[in-house]
Amino acid sequence: MTSSTDPISQPSSSTTSIDLTNVSFAIEGKTILDNLTVQTQAKRLGIIGRNGSGKSTLCRVLSGLVEIESGELSVSGINPYKDRKRAIQEIGMLFQNPDHQIIFPTVLEEIAFGLRQLGNKKKQADQMALDVLTNFGKSHWQSVHTSTLSQGQKHLVCLMAVAAMNPNLIILDEPFAGLDIPTKKQLQRYLDKFEGSLIHISHDPQDLENYQTLLWLEGGKVAAMGSKDEILPKYLEEMHRLGESDDISDLSN
């Protein structure tokens, strides 16, 4: 395990490859991803776009939580929906709401659950979970009931649970939403130590300060993709332009 100054177990330093070709996905007849094609090996990929642009759905597709309707999908050479065993080893995900992710009553049980999924026996998984808590400086949390934790503390439990499984890719779906500045900064410090690949959805450009590549989604399609310095000014200009309009009145949006 790593030392207390570097609490996230480090995966291989190789970059995760993402390859989507003409990927489509719909919910109740409404198209969410529309023949989406993306190829990248960015170590830090930020995903931006308006609400309803398909960002969260794309994250669920990449993590293998939902099956695409058409097209081809590969993450690190696998289809994460069809190869769940490999996907669990390769990919971790942090949701916007930790209450949608936490399912066990105590912190130790929550962290040990993923380790059991990887095939570890209960005693071994519990010890590995305790090692993770120790490395994060949170060994005193092991018997704490998750329901008593603050929102930020729950986010940290989810991060520890993902880190325990040592994935090569962590997908972050608005994990900082609703958090105060100190809590966000503390969680960001842990993420900055992660040597694997990160995919991060955020409405706040400051969250993506260290992300070299941005993917801008609009209507389930790629509006633009490139360096942060190239894409972010264009995105912000368009968002401000829309803010001056009244497209909120358009019920077709």
CYANA upper distance limits for C-alpha pairs under 8 A (distance plus 0.5 A):
  1 MET  CA      9 SER  CA      6.98
  1 MET  CA    131 ASP  CA      7.73
  1 MET  CA    132 VAL  CA      8.24
  1 MET  CA    135 ASN  CA      8.39
  2 THR  CA      6 ASP  CA      6.43
  2 THR  CA      7 PRO  CA      6.41
  2 THR  CA      8 ILE  CA      7.50
  2 THR  CA      9 SER  CA      6.35
  2 THR  CA     10 GLN  CA      8.49
  2 THR  CA    135 ASN  CA      7.26
  3 SER  CA      7 PRO  CA      6.69
  3 SER  CA    135 ASN  CA      6.41
  4 SER  CA    134 THR  CA      7.73
  4 SER  CA    135 ASN  CA      4.81
  4 SER  CA    136 PHE  CA      6.52
  4 SER  CA    137 GLY  CA      7.13
  5 THR  CA    135 ASN  CA      8.09
  6 ASP  CA    135 ASN  CA      7.92
  6 ASP  CA    193 LYS  CA      7.40
  7 PRO  CA    132 VAL  CA      7.65
  7 PRO  CA    135 ASN  CA      5.32
  7 PRO  CA    136 PHE  CA      5.54
  7 PRO  CA    190 TYR  CA      7.94
  8 ILE  CA    132 VAL  CA      8.46
  8 ILE  CA    135 ASN  CA      8.39
  8 ILE  CA    136 PHE  CA      8.36
  8 ILE  CA    160 MET  CA      8.24
  8 ILE  CA    163 ALA  CA      6.12
  8 ILE  CA    164 ALA  CA      8.07
  8 ILE  CA    166 ASN  CA      8.43
  8 ILE  CA    190 TYR  CA      7.61
  8 ILE  CA    193 LYS  CA      7.54
  8 ILE  CA    194 PHE  CA      6.85
  9 SER  CA    163 ALA  CA      6.82
  9 SER  CA    164 ALA  CA      7.42
  9 SER  CA    166 ASN  CA      6.34
  9 SER  CA    194 PHE  CA      8.39
 10 GLN  CA    166 ASN  CA      7.05
 10 GLN  CA    194 PHE  CA      7.04
 10 GLN  CA    195 GLU  CA      6.51
 10 GLN  CA    196 GLY  CA      7.59
 11 PRO  CA    166 ASN  CA      6.29
 11 PRO  CA    167 PRO  CA      6.79
 11 PRO  CA    168 ASN  CA      5.92
 11 PRO  CA    195 GLU  CA      7.23
 11 PRO  CA    196 GLY  CA      6.37
 12 SER  CA    168 ASN  CA      7.04
 12 SER  CA    195 GLU  CA      8.18
 12 SER  CA    196 GLY  CA      7.17
 13 SER  CA    195 GLU  CA      6.51
 13 SER  CA    196 GLY  CA      6.32
 14 SER  CA    196 GLY  CA      7.69
 15 THR  CA     41 GLN  CA      6.55
 15 THR  CA     42 ALA  CA      7.49
 15 THR  CA     43 LYS  CA      6.15
 15 THR  CA    168 ASN  CA      8.49
 15 THR  CA    196 GLY  CA      7.35
 15 THR  CA    197 SER  CA      6.59
 16 THR  CA     41 GLN  CA      6.34
 16 THR  CA     42 ALA  CA      8.03
 16 THR  CA     43 LYS  CA      7.58
 16 THR  CA     75 VAL  CA      7.57
 16 THR  CA     76 SER  CA      5.99
 16 THR  CA    168 ASN  CA      7.45
 16 THR  CA    169 LEU  CA      7.14
 16 THR  CA    196 GLY  CA      8.33
 16 THR  CA    197 SER  CA      6.57
 17 SER  CA     39 GLN  CA      8.18
 17 SER  CA     40 THR  CA      6.54
 17 SER  CA     41 GLN  CA      5.07
 17 SER  CA     42 ALA  CA      8.19
 17 SER  CA     74 SER  CA      8.33
 17 SER  CA     75 VAL  CA      6.32
 17 SER  CA     76 SER  CA      5.54
 17 SER  CA     77 GLY  CA      7.91
 18 ILE  CA     38 VAL  CA      7.82
 18 ILE  CA     39 GLN  CA      6.11
 18 ILE  CA     40 THR  CA      5.82
 18 ILE  CA     41 GLN  CA      6.71
 18 ILE  CA     74 SER  CA      6.58
 18 ILE  CA     75 VAL  CA      5.36
 18 ILE  CA     76 SER  CA      7.14
 19 ASP  CA     37 THR  CA      8.16
 19 ASP  CA     38 VAL  CA      6.33
 19 ASP  CA     39 GLN  CA      5.01
 19 ASP  CA     40 THR  CA      7.18
 19 ASP  CA     72 GLU  CA      8.39
 19 ASP  CA     73 LEU  CA      6.38
 19 ASP  CA     74 SER  CA      5.58
 19 ASP  CA     75 VAL  CA      6.94
 20 LEU  CA     36 LEU  CA      7.31
 20 LEU  CA     37 THR  CA      5.51
 20 LEU  CA     38 VAL  CA      5.52
 20 LEU  CA     39 GLN  CA      6.75
 20 LEU  CA     71 GLY  CA      7.97
 20 LEU  CA     72 GLU  CA      6.24
 20 LEU  CA     73 LEU  CA      5.17
 20 LEU  CA     74 SER  CA      6.94
 21 THR  CA     35 ASN  CA      7.82
 21 THR  CA     36 LEU  CA      6.86
 21 THR  CA     37 THR  CA      4.89
 21 THR  CA     38 VAL  CA      7.12
 21 THR  CA     71 GLY  CA      6.12
 21 THR  CA     72 GLU  CA      5.61
 21 THR  CA     73 LEU  CA      7.09
 22 ASN  CA     34 ASP  CA      8.02
 22 ASN  CA     35 ASN  CA      4.38
 22 ASN  CA     36 LEU  CA      5.34
 22 ASN  CA     37 THR  CA      5.65
 22 ASN  CA     70 SER  CA      7.73
 22 ASN  CA     71 GLY  CA      5.21
 22 ASN  CA     72 GLU  CA      7.23
 23 VAL  CA     33 LEU  CA      7.28
 23 VAL  CA     34 ASP  CA      7.22
 23 VAL  CA     35 ASN  CA      5.21
 23 VAL  CA     36 LEU  CA      5.28
 23 VAL  CA     37 THR  CA      7.01
 23 VAL  CA     68 ILE  CA      7.18
 23 VAL  CA     69 GLU  CA      7.94
 23 VAL  CA     70 SER  CA      6.10
 23 VAL  CA     71 GLY  CA      4.73
 23 VAL  CA     72 GLU  CA      6.63
 23 VAL  CA     73 LEU  CA      7.67
 24 SER  CA     31 THR  CA      8.03
 24 SER  CA     32 ILE  CA      7.95
 24 SER  CA     33 LEU  CA      5.31
 24 SER  CA     34 ASP  CA      5.36
 24 SER  CA     35 ASN  CA      5.42
 24 SER  CA     36 LEU  CA      6.94
 24 SER  CA     68 ILE  CA      6.67
 24 SER  CA     69 GLU  CA      6.20
 24 SER  CA     70 SER  CA      5.86
 24 SER  CA     71 GLY  CA      6.97
 25 PHE  CA     31 THR  CA      6.61
 25 PHE  CA     32 ILE  CA      6.14
 25 PHE  CA     33 LEU  CA      5.43
 25 PHE  CA     34 ASP  CA      7.37
 25 PHE  CA     68 ILE  CA      5.91
 25 PHE  CA     69 GLU  CA      5.83
 25 PHE  CA     70 SER  CA      7.79
 26 ALA  CA     30 LYS  CA      5.69
 26 ALA  CA     31 THR  CA      4.68
 26 ALA  CA     32 ILE  CA      5.64
 26 ALA  CA     33 LEU  CA      7.29
 26 ALA  CA     69 GLU  CA      8.06
 27 ILE  CA     31 THR  CA      7.07
 27 ILE  CA     32 ILE  CA      7.49
 31 THR  CA    220 GLY  CA      8.07
 32 ILE  CA     52 GLY  CA      8.20
 32 ILE  CA     53 SER  CA      7.74
 32 ILE  CA     54 GLY  CA      5.95
 32 ILE  CA     57 THR  CA      7.83
 32 ILE  CA    219 GLY  CA      7.56
 32 ILE  CA    220 GLY  CA      5.81
 33 LEU  CA     54 GLY  CA      6.51
 33 LEU  CA     57 THR  CA      8.19
 33 LEU  CA     58 LEU  CA      7.97
 33 LEU  CA    219 GLY  CA      7.91
 33 LEU  CA    220 GLY  CA      4.56
 33 LEU  CA    221 LYS  CA      7.08
 34 ASP  CA    219 GLY  CA      8.05
 34 ASP  CA    220 GLY  CA      5.58
 34 ASP  CA    221 LYS  CA      6.28
 35 ASN  CA     71 GLY  CA      7.83
 35 ASN  CA    220 GLY  CA      8.50
 35 ASN  CA    221 LYS  CA      7.63
 36 LEU  CA    220 GLY  CA      7.39
 36 LEU  CA    221 LYS  CA      5.99
 36 LEU  CA    222 VAL  CA      7.33
 37 THR  CA    222 VAL  CA      8.07
 38 VAL  CA    222 VAL  CA      8.41
 42 ALA  CA    197 SER  CA      8.09
 42 ALA  CA    212 GLN  CA      7.93
 42 ALA  CA    213 THR  CA      6.95
 43 LYS  CA    196 GLY  CA      7.74
 43 LYS  CA    197 SER  CA      5.20
 43 LYS  CA    198 LEU  CA      6.89
 43 LYS  CA    212 GLN  CA      8.39
 44 ARG  CA    197 SER  CA      6.41
 44 ARG  CA    198 LEU  CA      5.52
 44 ARG  CA    199 ILE  CA      6.60
 44 ARG  CA    200 HIS  CA      8.34
 44 ARG  CA    210 ASN  CA      7.97
 44 ARG  CA    211 TYR  CA      5.28
 44 ARG  CA    212 GLN  CA      6.53
 44 ARG  CA    213 THR  CA      7.03
 45 LEU  CA    198 LEU  CA      6.77
 45 LEU  CA    199 ILE  CA      5.27
 45 LEU  CA    200 HIS  CA      6.84
 45 LEU  CA    211 TYR  CA      6.30
 45 LEU  CA    212 GLN  CA      7.28
 45 LEU  CA    213 THR  CA      5.57
 45 LEU  CA    214 LEU  CA      6.23
 45 LEU  CA    215 LEU  CA      7.71
 46 GLY  CA    199 ILE  CA      6.26
 46 GLY  CA    200 HIS  CA      5.30
 46 GLY  CA    201 ILE  CA      6.40
 46 GLY  CA    202 SER  CA      7.94
 46 GLY  CA    208 LEU  CA      6.61
 46 GLY  CA    211 TYR  CA      6.53
 46 GLY  CA    212 GLN  CA      8.48
 46 GLY  CA    213 THR  CA      6.76
 46 GLY  CA    214 LEU  CA      5.17
 46 GLY  CA    215 LEU  CA      6.67
 47 ILE  CA     55 LYS  CA      7.28
 47 ILE  CA    199 ILE  CA      7.76
 47 ILE  CA    200 HIS  CA      6.49
 47 ILE  CA    201 ILE  CA      5.21
 47 ILE  CA    202 SER  CA      7.22
 47 ILE  CA    214 LEU  CA      6.24
 47 ILE  CA    215 LEU  CA      5.29
 47 ILE  CA    216 TRP  CA      6.49
 47 ILE  CA    217 LEU  CA      7.84
 48 ILE  CA     55 LYS  CA      7.76
 48 ILE  CA    201 ILE  CA      6.65
 48 ILE  CA    202 SER  CA      6.64
 48 ILE  CA    203 HIS  CA      7.01
 48 ILE  CA    214 LEU  CA      7.64
 48 ILE  CA    215 LEU  CA      6.72
 48 ILE  CA    216 TRP  CA      5.43
 48 ILE  CA    217 LEU  CA      6.84
 49 GLY  CA     53 SER  CA      6.41
 49 GLY  CA     55 LYS  CA      7.54
 49 GLY  CA    203 HIS  CA      7.97
 49 GLY  CA    216 TRP  CA      6.03
 49 GLY  CA    217 LEU  CA      5.59
 49 GLY  CA    218 GLU  CA      6.60
 50 ARG  CA    203 HIS  CA      8.49
 50 ARG  CA    217 LEU  CA      8.30
 50 ARG  CA    218 GLU  CA      7.56
 52 GLY  CA    219 GLY  CA      7.70
 53 SER  CA    217 LEU  CA      6.27
 53 SER  CA    218 GLU  CA      5.37
 53 SER  CA    219 GLY  CA      5.17
 53 SER  CA    220 GLY  CA      5.82
 53 SER  CA    221 LYS  CA      8.42
 54 GLY  CA     58 LEU  CA      6.51
 54 GLY  CA    217 LEU  CA      7.38
 54 GLY  CA    218 GLU  CA      8.00
 54 GLY  CA    219 GLY  CA      7.28
 54 GLY  CA    220 GLY  CA      5.48
 55 LYS  CA     59 CYS  CA      6.99
 55 LYS  CA    201 ILE  CA      7.37
 55 LYS  CA    217 LEU  CA      7.37
 55 LYS  CA    220 GLY  CA      8.41
 56 SER  CA     60 ARG  CA      6.86
 56 SER  CA    173 ASP  CA      6.85
 56 SER  CA    201 ILE  CA      8.07
 57 THR  CA     61 VAL  CA      6.67
 58 LEU  CA     62 LEU  CA      6.62
 59 CYS  CA     63 SER  CA      6.61
 59 CYS  CA    171 ILE  CA      7.25
 59 CYS  CA    173 ASP  CA      7.56
 60 ARG  CA     64 GLY  CA      6.58
 60 ARG  CA     65 LEU  CA      5.62
 60 ARG  CA     66 VAL  CA      6.49
 61 VAL  CA     65 LEU  CA      6.58
 61 VAL  CA     66 VAL  CA      5.89
 61 VAL  CA     67 GLU  CA      7.03
 61 VAL  CA     68 ILE  CA      7.32
 61 VAL  CA     80 PRO  CA      8.50
 61 VAL  CA     81 TYR  CA      8.19
 62 LEU  CA     75 VAL  CA      7.36
 62 LEU  CA     80 PRO  CA      7.31
 63 SER  CA     80 PRO  CA      6.61
 63 SER  CA     81 TYR  CA      7.98
 63 SER  CA     87 ALA  CA      7.60
 63 SER  CA     91 ILE  CA      6.78
 63 SER  CA     92 GLY  CA      7.89
 63 SER  CA     93 MET  CA      7.61
 63 SER  CA    171 ILE  CA      8.04
 64 GLY  CA     79 ASN  CA      7.93
 64 GLY  CA     80 PRO  CA      4.85
 64 GLY  CA     81 TYR  CA      4.42
 64 GLY  CA     82 LYS  CA      8.12
 64 GLY  CA     84 ARG  CA      7.74
 64 GLY  CA     87 ALA  CA      7.55
 65 LEU  CA     81 TYR  CA      6.89
 66 VAL  CA     81 TYR  CA      7.11
 67 GLU  CA     81 TYR  CA      6.45
 73 LEU  CA     78 ILE  CA      8.37
 73 LEU  CA     79 ASN  CA      6.34
 74 SER  CA     78 ILE  CA      5.55
 74 SER  CA     79 ASN  CA      5.48
 74 SER  CA     80 PRO  CA      7.86
 75 VAL  CA     79 ASN  CA      6.81
 75 VAL  CA     80 PRO  CA      7.26
 76 SER  CA     90 GLU  CA      8.35
 78 ILE  CA     83 ASP  CA      7.29
 78 ILE  CA     86 ARG  CA      8.17
 78 ILE  CA     87 ALA  CA      8.18
 79 ASN  CA     83 ASP  CA      6.47
 79 ASN  CA     87 ALA  CA      8.45
 80 PRO  CA     84 ARG  CA      6.31
 80 PRO  CA     86 ARG  CA      7.78
 80 PRO  CA     87 ALA  CA      5.42
 81 TYR  CA     87 ALA  CA      8.08
 83 ASP  CA     87 ALA  CA      6.64
 84 ARG  CA     88 ILE  CA      6.53
 85 LYS  CA     89 GLN  CA      7.14
 85 LYS  CA    118 LEU  CA      8.47
 86 ARG  CA     90 GLU  CA      6.57
 87 ALA  CA     91 ILE  CA      6.05
 88 ILE  CA     92 GLY  CA      7.52
 88 ILE  CA    118 LEU  CA      8.02
 88 ILE  CA    167 PRO  CA      8.31
 89 GLN  CA    118 LEU  CA      7.67
 89 GLN  CA    165 MET  CA      7.46
 89 GLN  CA    166 ASN  CA      7.99
 89 GLN  CA    167 PRO  CA      6.26
 89 GLN  CA    168 ASN  CA      8.46
 90 GLU  CA    166 ASN  CA      8.49
 90 GLU  CA    167 PRO  CA      5.20
 90 GLU  CA    168 ASN  CA      5.70
 90 GLU  CA    169 LEU  CA      6.71
 91 ILE  CA    167 PRO  CA      5.71
 91 ILE  CA    168 ASN  CA      6.75
 91 ILE  CA    169 LEU  CA      5.37
 91 ILE  CA    170 ILE  CA      6.30
 91 ILE  CA    171 ILE  CA      7.90
 92 GLY  CA    162 VAL  CA      6.04
 92 GLY  CA    163 ALA  CA      8.41
 92 GLY  CA    165 MET  CA      8.33
 92 GLY  CA    167 PRO  CA      6.38
 92 GLY  CA    169 LEU  CA      6.68
 92 GLY  CA    170 ILE  CA      5.08
 92 GLY  CA    171 ILE  CA      6.66
 93 MET  CA    162 VAL  CA      7.50
 93 MET  CA    170 ILE  CA      5.93
 93 MET  CA    171 ILE  CA      5.08
 93 MET  CA    172 LEU  CA      6.41
 93 MET  CA    173 ASP  CA      8.10
 94 LEU  CA     98 PRO  CA      8.14
 94 LEU  CA    101 GLN  CA      8.33
 94 LEU  CA    158 CYS  CA      7.18
 94 LEU  CA    159 LEU  CA      7.36
 94 LEU  CA    162 VAL  CA      8.22
 94 LEU  CA    170 ILE  CA      7.96
 94 LEU  CA    171 ILE  CA      6.73
 94 LEU  CA    172 LEU  CA      5.41
 94 LEU  CA    173 ASP  CA      6.58
 94 LEU  CA    175 PRO  CA      6.80
 95 PHE  CA    100 HIS  CA      7.74
 95 PHE  CA    101 GLN  CA      7.32
 95 PHE  CA    172 LEU  CA      6.95
 95 PHE  CA    173 ASP  CA      5.56
 95 PHE  CA    174 GLU  CA      7.32
 95 PHE  CA    175 PRO  CA      6.38
 96 GLN  CA    172 LEU  CA      8.34
 96 GLN  CA    173 ASP  CA      5.94
 96 GLN  CA    174 GLU  CA      5.35
 96 GLN  CA    175 PRO  CA      4.96
 96 GLN  CA    176 PHE  CA      7.60
 96 GLN  CA    177 ALA  CA      6.96
 97 ASN  CA    101 GLN  CA      7.80
 97 ASN  CA    175 PRO  CA      7.78
 98 PRO  CA    102 ILE  CA      6.59
 98 PRO  CA    151 GLN  CA      7.96
 98 PRO  CA    154 LYS  CA      6.48
 98 PRO  CA    155 HIS  CA      6.17
 98 PRO  CA    158 CYS  CA      7.23
 99 ASP  CA    103 ILE  CA      8.29
 99 ASP  CA    154 LYS  CA      8.24
101 GLN  CA    158 CYS  CA      7.69
102 ILE  CA    110 GLU  CA      7.19
102 ILE  CA    146 THR  CA      8.31
102 ILE  CA    154 LYS  CA      8.47
102 ILE  CA    158 CYS  CA      7.56
103 ILE  CA    110 GLU  CA      7.33
104 PHE  CA    109 GLU  CA      6.48
104 PHE  CA    110 GLU  CA      5.64
104 PHE  CA    146 THR  CA      8.01
105 PRO  CA    109 GLU  CA      7.64
105 PRO  CA    110 GLU  CA      7.89
105 PRO  CA    145 HIS  CA      5.83
105 PRO  CA    146 THR  CA      6.14
105 PRO  CA    147 SER  CA      7.63
106 THR  CA    110 GLU  CA      6.82
106 THR  CA    142 GLN  CA      7.40
106 THR  CA    143 SER  CA      6.13
106 THR  CA    144 VAL  CA      5.97
106 THR  CA    145 HIS  CA      4.88
106 THR  CA    146 THR  CA      5.89
107 VAL  CA    111 ILE  CA      6.85
107 VAL  CA    141 TRP  CA      6.93
107 VAL  CA    142 GLN  CA      5.77
107 VAL  CA    143 SER  CA      6.79
107 VAL  CA    144 VAL  CA      6.43
107 VAL  CA    145 HIS  CA      6.89
107 VAL  CA    146 THR  CA      6.36
107 VAL  CA    157 VAL  CA      7.35
108 LEU  CA    112 ALA  CA      6.54
108 LEU  CA    126 ASP  CA      7.44
108 LEU  CA    129 ALA  CA      6.71
108 LEU  CA    130 LEU  CA      7.31
108 LEU  CA    141 TRP  CA      8.16
108 LEU  CA    142 GLN  CA      5.18
108 LEU  CA    143 SER  CA      6.98
109 GLU  CA    113 PHE  CA      6.56
109 GLU  CA    126 ASP  CA      7.95
110 GLU  CA    114 GLY  CA      8.18
110 GLU  CA    157 VAL  CA      8.37
110 GLU  CA    161 ALA  CA      7.31
111 ILE  CA    115 LEU  CA      7.80
111 ILE  CA    129 ALA  CA      6.09
111 ILE  CA    157 VAL  CA      7.88
111 ILE  CA    158 CYS  CA      8.27
111 ILE  CA    160 MET  CA      7.25
111 ILE  CA    161 ALA  CA      4.79
111 ILE  CA    162 VAL  CA      8.34
111 ILE  CA    164 ALA  CA      7.56
112 ALA  CA    116 ARG  CA      6.75
112 ALA  CA    122 LYS  CA      8.34
112 ALA  CA    125 ALA  CA      5.73
112 ALA  CA    126 ASP  CA      5.96
112 ALA  CA    128 MET  CA      7.89
112 ALA  CA    129 ALA  CA      5.72
112 ALA  CA    161 ALA  CA      7.91
113 PHE  CA    117 GLN  CA      6.94
113 PHE  CA    125 ALA  CA      8.23
114 GLY  CA    118 LEU  CA      7.01
114 GLY  CA    161 ALA  CA      7.34
114 GLY  CA    162 VAL  CA      8.14
114 GLY  CA    164 ALA  CA      8.26
114 GLY  CA    165 MET  CA      7.00
115 LEU  CA    119 GLY  CA      7.36
115 LEU  CA    120 ASN  CA      6.46
115 LEU  CA    125 ALA  CA      5.97
115 LEU  CA    128 MET  CA      8.36
115 LEU  CA    129 ALA  CA      8.29
115 LEU  CA    164 ALA  CA      7.62
115 LEU  CA    165 MET  CA      6.61
116 ARG  CA    120 ASN  CA      5.31
116 ARG  CA    121 LYS  CA      6.79
116 ARG  CA    122 LYS  CA      7.07
116 ARG  CA    125 ALA  CA      6.47
118 LEU  CA    165 MET  CA      8.23
120 ASN  CA    124 GLN  CA      6.60
120 ASN  CA    125 ALA  CA      6.07
121 LYS  CA    125 ALA  CA      6.43
122 LYS  CA    126 ASP  CA      6.50
123 LYS  CA    127 GLN  CA      6.82
124 GLN  CA    128 MET  CA      6.65
125 ALA  CA    129 ALA  CA      6.53
126 ASP  CA    130 LEU  CA      6.67
127 GLN  CA    131 ASP  CA      6.69
128 MET  CA    132 VAL  CA      6.84
128 MET  CA    164 ALA  CA      8.14
129 ALA  CA    133 LEU  CA      6.83
129 ALA  CA    161 ALA  CA      8.49
129 ALA  CA    164 ALA  CA      7.34
130 LEU  CA    134 THR  CA      6.61
130 LEU  CA    139 SER  CA      7.02
130 LEU  CA    142 GLN  CA      7.56
131 ASP  CA    135 ASN  CA      6.66
132 VAL  CA    136 PHE  CA      6.79
132 VAL  CA    160 MET  CA      7.40
132 VAL  CA    164 ALA  CA      6.75
133 LEU  CA    137 GLY  CA      6.68
133 LEU  CA    138 LYS  CA      5.34
133 LEU  CA    139 SER  CA      5.27
133 LEU  CA    141 TRP  CA      8.00
133 LEU  CA    142 GLN  CA      7.81
133 LEU  CA    160 MET  CA      7.89
134 THR  CA    138 LYS  CA      6.07
134 THR  CA    139 SER  CA      5.15
136 PHE  CA    160 MET  CA      8.38
138 LYS  CA    142 GLN  CA      8.13
140 HIS  CA    144 VAL  CA      8.43
144 VAL  CA    148 THR  CA      8.08
145 HIS  CA    149 LEU  CA      7.85
146 THR  CA    154 LYS  CA      7.49
149 LEU  CA    153 GLN  CA      6.13
149 LEU  CA    154 LYS  CA      6.48
150 SER  CA    154 LYS  CA      6.66
151 GLN  CA    155 HIS  CA      6.80
151 GLN  CA    179 LEU  CA      7.93
152 GLY  CA    156 LEU  CA      6.86
152 GLY  CA    179 LEU  CA      6.95
152 GLY  CA    183 THR  CA      6.52
152 GLY  CA    184 LYS  CA      8.38
153 GLN  CA    157 VAL  CA      6.79
154 LYS  CA    158 CYS  CA      6.81
155 HIS  CA    159 LEU  CA      6.73
155 HIS  CA    175 PRO  CA      7.87
156 LEU  CA    160 MET  CA      6.58
156 LEU  CA    187 LEU  CA      7.37
157 VAL  CA    161 ALA  CA      6.61
158 CYS  CA    162 VAL  CA      6.72
159 LEU  CA    163 ALA  CA      6.47
160 MET  CA    164 ALA  CA      6.46
161 ALA  CA    165 MET  CA      7.45
162 VAL  CA    166 ASN  CA      7.57
162 VAL  CA    167 PRO  CA      7.94
162 VAL  CA    170 ILE  CA      8.37
163 ALA  CA    167 PRO  CA      7.53
167 PRO  CA    196 GLY  CA      8.07
168 ASN  CA    196 GLY  CA      5.46
168 ASN  CA    197 SER  CA      6.69
169 LEU  CA    196 GLY  CA      6.27
169 LEU  CA    197 SER  CA      5.17
169 LEU  CA    198 LEU  CA      6.24
169 LEU  CA    199 ILE  CA      8.11
170 ILE  CA    196 GLY  CA      8.17
170 ILE  CA    197 SER  CA      6.93
170 ILE  CA    198 LEU  CA      5.57
170 ILE  CA    199 ILE  CA      6.96
171 ILE  CA    198 LEU  CA      6.40
171 ILE  CA    199 ILE  CA      5.26
171 ILE  CA    200 HIS  CA      6.54
172 LEU  CA    198 LEU  CA      7.89
172 LEU  CA    199 ILE  CA      6.49
172 LEU  CA    200 HIS  CA      5.11
172 LEU  CA    201 ILE  CA      6.55
173 ASP  CA    200 HIS  CA      6.73
173 ASP  CA    201 ILE  CA      5.56
173 ASP  CA    202 SER  CA      7.75
174 GLU  CA    200 HIS  CA      7.69
174 GLU  CA    201 ILE  CA      5.81
174 GLU  CA    202 SER  CA      5.62
174 GLU  CA    203 HIS  CA      8.13
176 PHE  CA    184 LYS  CA      6.48
179 LEU  CA    183 THR  CA      6.75
179 LEU  CA    184 LYS  CA      6.52
180 ASP  CA    184 LYS  CA      6.71
181 ILE  CA    185 LYS  CA      6.61
182 PRO  CA    186 GLN  CA      6.72
183 THR  CA    187 LEU  CA      6.78
184 LYS  CA    188 GLN  CA      6.53
185 LYS  CA    189 ARG  CA      6.75
186 GLN  CA    190 TYR  CA      7.36
187 LEU  CA    191 LEU  CA      6.99
188 GLN  CA    192 ASP  CA      6.51
189 ARG  CA    193 LYS  CA      7.18
190 TYR  CA    194 PHE  CA      7.52
200 HIS  CA    208 LEU  CA      8.01
202 SER  CA    207 ASP  CA      7.18
202 SER  CA    208 LEU  CA      7.96
204 ASP  CA    208 LEU  CA      8.00
205 PRO  CA    209 GLU  CA      7.29
205 PRO  CA    232 LEU  CA      8.30
211 TYR  CA    228 LYS  CA      7.46
212 GLN  CA    227 SER  CA      6.14
212 GLN  CA    228 LYS  CA      6.14
213 THR  CA    225 MET  CA      7.77
213 THR  CA    226 GLY  CA      5.96
213 THR  CA    227 SER  CA      5.07
213 THR  CA    228 LYS  CA      5.97
214 LEU  CA    225 MET  CA      6.19
214 LEU  CA    226 GLY  CA      6.20
214 LEU  CA    227 SER  CA      6.54
214 LEU  CA    228 LYS  CA      6.04
214 LEU  CA    231 ILE  CA      7.11
214 LEU  CA    232 LEU  CA      8.13
215 LEU  CA    222 VAL  CA      7.64
215 LEU  CA    223 ALA  CA      8.42
215 LEU  CA    224 ALA  CA      6.74
215 LEU  CA    225 MET  CA      5.04
215 LEU  CA    226 GLY  CA      7.40
216 TRP  CA    222 VAL  CA      6.52
216 TRP  CA    223 ALA  CA      5.88
216 TRP  CA    224 ALA  CA      5.68
216 TRP  CA    225 MET  CA      6.52
216 TRP  CA    231 ILE  CA      8.23
216 TRP  CA    235 TYR  CA      8.05
217 LEU  CA    221 LYS  CA      6.05
217 LEU  CA    222 VAL  CA      5.34
217 LEU  CA    223 ALA  CA      5.85
217 LEU  CA    224 ALA  CA      7.76
218 GLU  CA    222 VAL  CA      6.80
218 GLU  CA    223 ALA  CA      6.09
224 ALA  CA    231 ILE  CA      7.40
225 MET  CA    231 ILE  CA      7.21
226 GLY  CA    230 GLU  CA      6.94
226 GLY  CA    231 ILE  CA      6.54
227 SER  CA    231 ILE  CA      6.60
228 LYS  CA    232 LEU  CA      5.99
229 ASP  CA    233 PRO  CA      7.49
230 GLU  CA    234 LYS  CA      7.78
231 ILE  CA    235 TYR  CA      6.66
232 LEU  CA    236 LEU  CA      6.57
233 PRO  CA    237 GLU  CA      6.56
234 LYS  CA    238 GLU  CA      6.75
235 TYR  CA    239 MET  CA      6.67
236 LEU  CA    240 HIS  CA      6.60
237 GLU  CA    241 ARG  CA      6.66
238 GLU  CA    242 LEU  CA      6.66
239 MET  CA    243 GLY  CA      6.61
240 HIS  CA    244 GLU  CA      6.97
241 ARG  CA    245 SER  CA      7.29
242 LEU  CA    246 ASP  CA      7.99
242 LEU  CA    247 ASP  CA      7.70
246 ASP  CA    250 ASP  CA      8.34
247 ASP  CA    253 ASN  CA      8.41
248 ILE  CA    253 ASN  CA      8.15
